Amino acid sequence: MFAYLYMILLVNFIQTAPADVRKLRDTYHQAIYSEKISQELLAQLNQKSSLSPIERAYLGATQMLMAQYAFLPNQKYAWFSKGKSNLEEAIRAEPKHAESIYLRYSIQLNVPSFLGYSDKKQVDKAFLLQEIKKVKDKNLQDRIKLFLQKEAALTQQERALLP
């Protein structure tokens, strides 16, 4: 009986976890264009008592987004630094997690160079090109593919690696 109950709970967890991550992913992509959604996502993530590595990655990415809405340069830099710290912590926890690497790569391509956050661009691009076909989540795979096609200035050889 206990084994049966355990299996039901495990199946439910496996089925709901991706939906939670997908919702987080969708909200983050909306937050890119909306300060209000960025603040809501930040509040939602800050309310959690503990964060999974992917949640921490999204917290960091959202904090970095908040920098674009801050007025004073020191506030912008504080948001950016806090976000960078959280994103890098998430990647240290799961260094082969394609979604976290995708977040870091997309941020590195879009932040001003004087912030010095571009040292892993080539490594992240190569990792994503190598791993994209292994990403099981079709929604994530499509987002990464679209981003790479639009933003990454791919060579013909690199384009051939996309699914």
C-alpha positions as CSV (number, residue, x, y, z in Angstrom):
1,M,0.0,0.0,0.0
2,F,2.8,2.4,0.9
3,A,4.6,1.7,-2.3
4,Y,1.5,2.4,-4.3
5,L,0.9,5.7,-2.5
6,Y,4.5,6.6,-3.1
7,M,4.3,5.9,-6.8
8,I,1.1,8.1,-7.1
9,L,2.9,11.0,-5.3
10,L,6.0,10.6,-7.5
11,V,4.0,10.5,-10.7
12,N,2.1,13.6,-9.6
13,F,5.3,15.4,-8.7
14,I,6.9,14.5,-12.0
15,Q,3.8,15.8,-13.9
16,T,3.5,19.1,-12.0
17,A,7.2,20.1,-11.7
18,P,7.5,20.8,-15.5
19,A,4.3,22.8,-15.5
20,D,5.7,25.0,-12.6
21,V,9.0,25.5,-14.5
22,R,7.1,26.3,-17.7
23,K,5.0,28.8,-15.9
24,L,8.2,30.3,-14.4
25,R,9.8,30.4,-17.9
26,D,6.7,32.0,-19.5
27,T,6.4,34.6,-16.7
28,Y,10.1,35.5,-17.0
29,H,9.8,36.0,-20.8
30,Q,6.9,38.4,-20.1
31,A,9.0,40.1,-17.4
32,I,11.6,41.1,-20.0
33,Y,9.2,43.7,-21.3
34,S,7.3,44.6,-18.1
35,E,8.6,46.1,-14.9
36,K,5.3,45.2,-13.1
37,I,5.7,41.5,-14.2
38,S,9.3,41.6,-13.2
39,Q,8.4,42.8,-9.7
40,E,5.7,40.2,-9.3
41,L,8.0,37.4,-10.4
42,L,10.7,38.7,-8.0
43,A,8.2,38.8,-5.1
44,Q,6.9,35.3,-6.0
45,L,10.5,33.9,-5.9
46,N,11.5,35.8,-2.8
47,Q,8.5,34.3,-0.9
48,K,9.8,30.8,-1.2
49,S,11.7,29.5,1.8
50,S,14.1,27.6,-0.4
51,L,14.8,27.6,-4.1
52,S,15.8,24.9,-6.6
53,P,18.7,25.7,-8.8
54,I,16.5,26.6,-11.7
55,E,14.3,28.8,-9.5
56,R,17.5,30.5,-8.3
57,A,18.6,31.0,-11.9
58,Y,15.3,32.7,-12.7
59,L,15.6,34.8,-9.5
60,G,19.1,35.9,-10.6
61,A,17.9,36.6,-14.2
62,T,14.9,38.6,-12.9
63,Q,17.1,40.6,-10.5
64,M,19.3,41.5,-13.5
65,L,16.2,42.6,-15.4
66,M,15.3,44.9,-12.5
67,A,18.5,46.8,-13.3
68,Q,16.9,48.2,-16.5
69,Y,14.1,49.7,-14.4
70,A,16.3,51.2,-11.7
71,F,16.9,55.0,-12.0
72,L,20.3,55.5,-10.3
73,P,23.4,53.9,-11.6
74,N,24.3,52.4,-8.2
75,Q,20.9,50.8,-7.9
76,K,21.3,49.4,-11.4
77,Y,24.6,47.9,-10.5
78,A,23.3,46.5,-7.2
79,W,20.5,44.7,-9.0
80,F,22.8,43.4,-11.6
81,S,25.4,42.2,-9.1
82,K,22.8,40.5,-6.9
83,G,21.3,38.8,-9.9
84,K,24.7,37.7,-11.3
85,S,25.5,36.1,-8.0
86,N,22.3,34.1,-7.8
87,L,22.5,33.0,-11.5
88,E,26.1,31.9,-11.1
89,E,25.2,30.1,-7.8
90,A,22.5,28.2,-9.7
91,I,24.9,27.2,-12.4
92,R,27.5,26.0,-9.9
93,A,24.8,23.8,-8.4
94,E,23.8,22.3,-11.8
95,P,26.6,23.2,-14.3
96,K,25.1,21.1,-17.1
97,H,21.5,22.5,-16.8
98,A,20.8,23.9,-20.3
99,E,18.1,26.3,-19.1
100,S,20.4,28.1,-16.7
101,I,23.1,28.3,-19.3
102,Y,20.6,29.7,-21.7
103,L,19.6,32.4,-19.2
104,R,23.2,33.3,-18.6
105,Y,24.0,33.4,-22.4
106,S,21.0,35.5,-23.2
107,I,21.9,38.0,-20.5
108,Q,25.6,38.1,-21.6
109,L,24.5,39.0,-25.1
110,N,22.3,41.8,-23.9
111,V,24.2,43.6,-21.1
112,P,26.6,46.4,-21.7
113,S,30.2,45.3,-22.1
114,F,31.5,47.6,-19.4
115,L,29.9,45.3,-16.8
116,G,32.4,42.6,-17.7
117,Y,29.8,39.8,-17.9
118,S,30.8,38.3,-21.2
119,D,33.6,35.9,-20.4
120,K,31.5,32.8,-20.9
121,K,29.7,33.8,-24.1
122,Q,31.6,31.4,-26.4
123,V,31.5,28.5,-23.9
124,D,27.8,28.9,-23.3
125,K,27.0,29.2,-27.0
126,A,29.0,26.0,-27.7
127,F,27.3,24.2,-24.8
128,L,23.9,25.2,-26.0
129,L,24.6,24.1,-29.6
130,Q,26.0,20.8,-28.3
131,E,23.1,20.1,-25.8
132,I,20.0,21.5,-27.6
133,K,19.1,18.2,-29.2
134,K,19.3,16.6,-25.8
135,V,16.8,19.0,-24.2
136,K,13.6,16.9,-23.6
137,D,11.3,19.8,-22.9
138,K,10.1,20.9,-26.4
139,N,9.0,24.3,-25.2
140,L,12.5,25.0,-23.8
141,Q,14.2,23.5,-26.9
142,D,12.2,25.8,-29.2
143,R,13.0,28.9,-27.1
144,I,16.7,28.1,-27.1
145,K,16.6,27.4,-30.9
146,L,14.7,30.6,-31.7
147,F,17.0,32.7,-29.5
148,L,20.1,31.2,-31.1
149,Q,18.8,31.8,-34.5
150,K,17.9,35.4,-33.8
151,E,20.6,36.6,-31.4
152,A,23.7,34.4,-31.6
153,A,25.1,35.2,-35.0
154,L,25.5,31.6,-35.9
155,T,27.7,30.3,-38.7
156,Q,26.3,27.9,-41.3
157,Q,28.1,25.1,-39.5
158,E,26.5,26.1,-36.2
159,R,23.1,26.4,-37.7
160,A,23.4,22.8,-38.9
161,L,23.6,21.7,-35.3
162,L,20.1,23.0,-34.5
163,P,17.3,20.5,-34.4
